[in-house]
Structure formats: structure tokens, C-alpha cells
């Protein structure tokens, strides 16, 4: 297959997945945005975590909250738990890598805060541990997964929000996750600043 055709296939596959799952995912994205906005309006914060590309997504979300998305506003409290290399390596070395996020949630999370837990498989042990600690602390969990949701999907309670991309390929799941993150940012801004068309 020539490279142009291969690139076309990537674009087509990505677009088709997003269009095919919009009706399923849109209500969950709305619920997640409502949970996050309610948290922010009550002076809470959003903690975000994930590994690899999902770590980048956690940081992307935090950057959009702390800076701005598409409109000027005050920064909103969001922390990517993936960025402090001293904390990550200390916890990983002194305890276990499976605790690198949960120990941060235990220290920083408060009742009413939200954890954005991102894992394409739904089975990342450190993300699962973070979600469990978040639930113990009275936080809501917004889970971004794929591949059926894995153990994180099973862990979600009725007041948590599970946004599960119906696909098995990591790249397609991550592409849809970043779109969902942008939708969350837009919905939060629309609620806080008013609709703008």
C-alpha cells in the first residue's frame, strides 16, 4: 500500500469511529462535564492521570483548564499527576509503580474533587489504584477507557462517569479520547462563560 493511501485510511478509520460512537458517548461526556463543572463551582479541583499517551492526555486536559481552552477566563484548578518526576520516581522506588497516582490522590484529593482516570485498556494498575483511593475520599471518577472498559469500567459506581470508546486499537481510542477531552473543556467553558456560537 502506498503511503498516501495508508494515511487516507488512518483519517477515514478515525473519522468513522468518531461518527459511529457519538450518540453513545455524547450523553456520558455531558454527565462528565456536569460533574467537573459542579466540582469547580464548589471550589474543588480535578486531578488527572494516565500512562504514556494517556499521561499526555491528562497533561493536555490540565493545561486547557489552567490556561484556557478557546476563550479567555480565569484558570481553573486541575493537576496532572503525571508531571512531577521526583514524586513519581520516589513513590515508584520507595513503594511501587502501582502507587504513583494513588498516593498523590490520597495527599491532594478532597471530597467533592474529581479524578479524570485515563487508560485505553481500562486495566492499568496505577490508574485503578488511583480511582479506588478517589472513591474512598468521596471523589467522583470520570473514566476514559476503550476495549470494553476493563476493570476500571467495573469499578465505576453509579455517580461516576464511564466514557468507553468502543474500539480495540490504542491509536483510535486515544484519538477519540482527545476529542472527548476537548468536548469536556468546551462544555465546562460554555457552562461557566455562557454559550458562544
SULJOUR-V124729 format. One record per backbone hydrogen bond with DSSP energy under -1.0 kcal/mol. CO is the residue of the C=O (numbers start at 1). NH is the residue of the N-H. Records with the same first field share a line. If there is no record, write none. Layout:
CO=NH + NH
This chain:
2=6
3=7
4=8
5=9
6=10
7=11
8=12
9=13
10=14
11=15
12=16
13=17
14=18
15=19
16=20
17=21
21=25
22=26
25=29
26=30
27=31
28=32
29=33
30=34
31=35
32=36
33=37
34=38
35=39
36=40
37=41
38=42
39=44
40=43
45=114
46=79
47=116
48=81
49=118
51=54
52=56
53=57
54=58
55=59
56=60
57=61
58=62
59=63
60=64
61=65
62=66
63=67
65=76
77=46
79=48
80=83
83=85
84=88
85=89
86=90
87=91
88=92
89=93
90=94
91=95
96=99
97=100
99=103
101=105
102=106
103=107
104=108
105=109
110=113
113=140
114=47
115=142
116=49
117=144
122=152
124=128
125=129
126=130
127=131
128=132
129=133
130=134
131=135
132=136
133=137
134=139
135=138
138=112
140=115
141=161
142=117
143=163
144=119
145=165
146=149
149=153
150=154
151=155
152=156
157=160
161=143
163=145
165=167
167=147
169=173
170=174
171=175
172=176
173=177
174=178
175=179
176=180
177=181
178=182
179=183
180=184
181=185
182=186
183=187
184=188
185=189
186=190
187=191
188=192
189=193
190=194
